Amino acid sequence: MADDLGSLQLSVAEADGRAEVGVRGEVDIHTCAELERTLTALAEKGVRSITLDLAEVAFIDSSGLRALVVGHKALHDHGGSLVVANPSSSTARLLEVTGLDGLFDVEP
C-alpha cells in the first residue's frame, strides 16, 4: 500500500494555444511541485487556456490548492486562464469553502 502514497500522473494534450491536463492520483505536499511545474511551463510556452481535468484525483490538500493558484497566476500573467473540470464532490466543496471557485472557472 505504501507504493500508492504520493502517486501522481499527469497527461498533457496541447493544440492551438490550448491544453488539457489530466490529473490522476493525489495532489499533496509530495506531488504538488510536479503539477505546478507543468502548469507554469505551459503558460510560459504560450498556452493561453488550460483545462485541468480532476476527475481522477483521489485527494487534494492545501499544497495542491496552492499549485492550482500558482498555475492560475502564471496563466493570468501571460493573458491566459485556467478551468478546473470534473472535480469530485469533495474537491468541489474544498474549492467552494476556500473561495477558489471564484478565482478560476470550475466546470462539473
N, C-alpha and C positions, 0 to 999 in steps of 0.2 A: 504494500500500500504506500509506502514512503516514496516509491518511484513516481507516484501521481502528484505528489505535493510540488507546487510551484511550476507545474507544467503550463505552457502557453504555446499555441500555434497561431501564426498569422498567415493569411493568404492575401495577396495583393493583385488586383486586376486594374490596369490603367488604360485609358483611351481618351483622346481629345480633351486633355486638361482635367479629367475627372478620374477618380479612383474609388474602388470599393475595397475595403479592408475587412476581411472576415476574421473574427477573433474566436478562438476556441480554447477553453480551459479556465484558468484562474488568473485574474489580473490583480496582483498584490505587490507587496514590497519586493518580492523576489523576481517578479516578471515585468513590472511596470516600465522599466527603463527600455525594454525592447519595443513596447508599444509606442512609447514617447519618441524614441529614435525614428521609428517608421513613419509616424505622422509628421514630425518636423522635417525629415528628409524629403518626403513627398511635397510638402509646402515649399521648401527651398528649391526643389526641382521644377516648380512651376505648376503643380497640380492646384487647381482653384476650388475644387469641390471634392470632399471625401465623404463617402457614406461608410460609416463604421457599423458593421453588422455584428451585433452582440447576441445573436440567437443561441450560440453555443457557449456562452460564458457561464460557467458554473458558480463563480464567485468574483466579486469585485470589492475592494476595500478603499479606504481613503487615498492610499497611494495610487491606486488605479484611477480613481476620480481625478487626481492631480494630473495624471498622464493625459486624460481627456482634455482638461483645461489647458495644459501646455500645448497640446496639439491644436486645439481651437485657436489659441493666441497666435501660434505660428501661422496658421492659415489666414486668420484675420489680418495679421501684419502684412501678408502678401496678397491681400484682397480676396481671400477665399472664405469658404465656410465649411463647417463640419455638421454632418447629420448623423445622429445616433439612431440606428434602426434595429428593430426587433429585440428590445431589451426584455428580459424576463420580468415578471411582475415584481419581484423583489428588487431588481436593478432599477426598474422604472420608479418604484416607490423611493428608493435611495436618491435618485436624481431629483424627484419632486421635493423630498424633505430637505435636501441640501440647496434647493433653488437652482440647481444646474439645468433643469429643464427649461429655464428661462434664458440661459446663456446660449445654448445651441438647440437646433430643432431635434425633437425626438419623435420618431415615427414608429407606431406599434407594429 
